[in-house]
Amino acid sequence: DSLLETFVLNMYIRCGSISTARVCFDRIPVKDVVAWTSMIEGYGIHGLGIEAVKPFNHMQENGITNENELKKKPGWSCIEMKGGIHGFVSADRSHNQVDKIYDLLGHLSRKIQIFGYVQIT
C-alpha cells in the first residue's frame, strides 16, 4: 500500500535515518508524487541539498510532475544556503544555523519589499 510505504519512509526521515529512508523509497514499487516529494524533503531537511536535486530532476525528466505541483507543507519553511537546503518548522529556533537563517530571511524580506511585495500574515 503506497500510503503505508510513504508513512514508513517519512518515519525514517523524521528519525534521522536518511539511508534507511532511501532503502524504503527504493523498495516502493509504484512511487506517487507524495513519495517522491517526501524523499526530496528528507534530503533537504538533513542538509543534503545536492542529493535532493537528483530525485527532483528524475521526476521532471520522467514526467512525474512539474515544479508547480510541488507544494510546501504548512508550517514548514526551507532555505538554500551554501549549497544545502535547510528545513525548519516555523517559529522553531532549534536549527543549528537559526540565526543565519533568520538574518538571511530578514535581508531577503527587505529586498523584496523594495519591489512592492506586501506580506500577508
C-alpha positions as CSV (number, residue, x, y, z in Angstrom):
1,D,0.0,0.0,0.0
2,S,1.5,3.3,-1.2
3,L,0.2,5.3,1.8
4,L,1.7,2.9,4.4
5,E,5.0,2.7,2.5
6,T,5.2,6.5,2.4
7,F,4.4,6.7,6.1
8,V,7.3,4.4,6.9
9,L,9.6,6.4,4.6
10,N,8.6,9.6,6.5
11,M,9.1,7.9,9.8
12,Y,12.7,7.1,9.0
13,I,13.3,10.6,7.6
14,R,11.9,12.2,10.8
15,C,14.1,9.8,12.9
16,G,17.2,11.0,11.1
17,S,17.9,7.7,9.3
18,I,18.1,9.1,5.7
19,S,19.9,6.0,4.4
20,T,17.2,3.6,5.7
21,A,14.6,6.0,4.3
22,R,16.3,5.7,0.9
23,V,16.1,1.9,1.1
24,C,12.4,2.2,1.9
25,F,11.9,4.6,-1.0
26,D,13.8,2.3,-3.4
27,R,11.5,-0.6,-2.4
28,I,8.3,1.3,-3.2
29,P,7.2,-0.4,-6.4
30,V,5.0,2.5,-7.7
31,K,6.1,5.8,-6.3
32,D,3.5,8.6,-6.3
33,V,4.2,12.3,-6.0
34,V,3.9,12.2,-2.2
35,A,6.7,9.5,-2.0
36,W,8.9,11.5,-4.3
37,T,8.5,14.8,-2.5
38,S,8.9,13.1,0.8
39,M,12.3,11.8,-0.3
40,I,13.3,15.2,-1.7
41,E,12.2,16.9,1.6
42,G,14.0,14.2,3.6
43,Y,17.3,15.0,1.9
44,G,16.6,18.8,2.3
45,I,15.8,18.8,6.0
46,H,19.0,16.8,6.6
47,G,21.2,19.3,4.7
48,L,21.7,17.1,1.7
49,G,20.6,19.6,-0.9
50,I,22.6,18.1,-3.8
51,E,21.0,14.7,-3.1
52,A,17.6,16.3,-3.0
53,V,18.1,17.6,-6.6
54,K,18.6,14.1,-8.0
55,P,15.1,12.7,-7.4
56,F,13.6,16.1,-8.3
57,N,15.4,16.0,-11.7
58,H,14.4,12.4,-12.2
59,M,10.7,13.4,-11.6
60,Q,10.9,16.2,-14.2
61,E,12.8,14.0,-16.7
62,N,10.2,11.3,-16.5
63,G,7.2,13.5,-16.5
64,I,6.2,12.5,-12.9
65,T,5.4,16.1,-12.0
66,N,6.4,19.6,-12.7
67,E,7.8,22.3,-10.4
68,N,4.4,23.9,-9.9
69,E,2.9,20.8,-8.4
70,L,5.4,20.5,-5.5
71,K,3.8,22.1,-2.5
72,K,5.3,23.2,0.7
73,K,3.9,21.7,3.9
74,P,2.1,24.2,6.1
75,G,4.2,25.4,9.0
76,W,7.5,24.3,7.3
77,S,9.9,26.5,5.6
78,C,13.2,25.9,3.9
79,I,16.0,27.9,2.5
80,E,19.0,27.1,0.4
81,M,22.3,28.3,1.9
82,K,25.8,27.5,0.8
83,G,24.7,24.5,-1.4
84,G,22.5,22.9,1.3
85,I,18.7,23.1,1.7
86,H,17.8,23.7,5.4
87,G,14.3,22.9,6.5
88,F,12.7,24.1,9.7
89,V,9.3,24.4,11.4
90,S,8.0,28.0,11.6
91,A,9.0,29.6,14.9
92,D,11.3,26.7,15.8
93,R,14.7,28.1,16.8
94,S,16.4,24.7,17.3
95,H,18.2,24.5,13.9
96,N,21.9,24.8,14.3
97,Q,22.1,27.8,11.9
98,V,18.9,29.5,13.0
99,D,20.5,32.9,13.5
100,K,22.0,32.9,10.0
101,I,18.7,31.7,8.5
102,Y,16.7,34.4,10.2
103,D,19.3,37.1,9.2
104,L,19.1,35.9,5.6
105,L,15.3,35.8,5.6
106,G,15.2,39.3,7.0
107,H,17.6,40.6,4.3
108,L,15.6,38.9,1.6
109,S,12.3,40.3,3.1
110,R,13.7,43.8,2.9
111,K,14.9,43.3,-0.7
112,I,11.5,42.0,-1.9
113,Q,9.7,44.8,-0.2
114,I,11.6,47.2,-2.4
115,F,9.8,45.7,-5.3
116,G,6.4,46.2,-3.8
117,Y,5.8,42.8,-2.1
118,V,3.4,43.1,0.8
119,Q,3.5,40.3,3.3
120,I,0.1,38.9,4.3
121,T,0.0,37.3,7.8
